[in-house]
Amino acid sequence: LSAGGSTTSDAYMIMKYMKSRDLLERLEVDFGFRSVYESKEIDLLSRLWPDQEIEKVLGYWKRRISTSFDPTSGIVNFEVQAFSDVEAKRIVELVMSYANELVNDLSEQARKDVMSYAEGDVVRAEERLMNALKLLRGFRGQGDSLDPAASAMAQIEILAGLEIQLLSLQTRMAALGETVDADAPSLTALRRQAEAVETQIQQKSGGLNMAGSDEDLSELLAKYEEIQVEKGFAEKAYISSLASLEAARIEAGQQQRYLAVYSKPALPEHPLYPRRILYPLLLVVVSMGLWGVGTLMVYAVRDHIS
């Protein structure tokens, strides 16, 4: 096993899975486990009795498979006992394929768990940015200006210039009114200029309400600044979420689990079990020992009676 996380927990999980009911049921579907181990060619002491409950069948399977784990090397070993070479090889191949699928599922689930939150964060940040841009476009459409603040400042500067011009005309009118008659042509011309300037001031003052809005300039500018601030935060949040997504993608790649087979199953040429010489010898030795103990007990009883 190779992974960015803990291989020990994964190894024990695999060994647990190899002796689980889930794997046994898959063996029954893909291999016909019951029919193979219930064969009448198998001796009575070793075969699986027919019509057994699944719990007893699982106990029988646990006696036919052995697993071990080396925490130093991270290697999982397992052995399966069957009653023919072809069947043994086939079962081992199926168990290995099931274990490989389990590791792949664990790896994919870990990747999805790491990526799901980051992707959701990107979606939320993108929605926030789109909403901010939508508000900004709507606000600009109401004021017919790409930058309402700049437009307002330009209007204010023009209005200030007109007011200065009007003040100058009024000053000249006041000074000239002391020396000429009220209907003098020069005074009349100044009066007309002042009226024209006042008209322009009124028009410009109405233009500051931004397309006839009931809100005054300060309220509109405050709303525009709020939208700009929200847009700035949304852009930063979106960029941050994209960076987090890339970091999560790298982390997910580091947490991938791999199952490498260093010793593939091969067709056995010599059966390990039963031990045809060892078992009969052990049987003879045990029988002789029991016979000897029994004989001693019989003689002891006879001596006691006599």
Secondary structure, DSSP 8 states (H G I E B T S, - for coil): -B-SS-HHHHHHHHHHHHTSHHHHHHHHHHH-HHHHHT-TTS-TTTS--TT--HHHHHHHHHHHEEEEEETTTTEEEEEE--SSHHHHHHHHHHHHHHHHHHHHHHHHHHHHHHHHHHHHHHHHHHHHHHHHHHHHHHHHHHHT-S-HHHHHHHHHHHHHHHHHHHHHHHHHHHHHHTTS-TT-HHHHHHHHHHHHHHHHHHHHHHHTTTTT-SS-HHHHHHHHHHHHHHHHHHHHHHHHHHHHHHHHHHHHHHT--B---SS-----SS---S-TTHHHHHHHHHHHHHHHHHHHHHHHHHHHH-
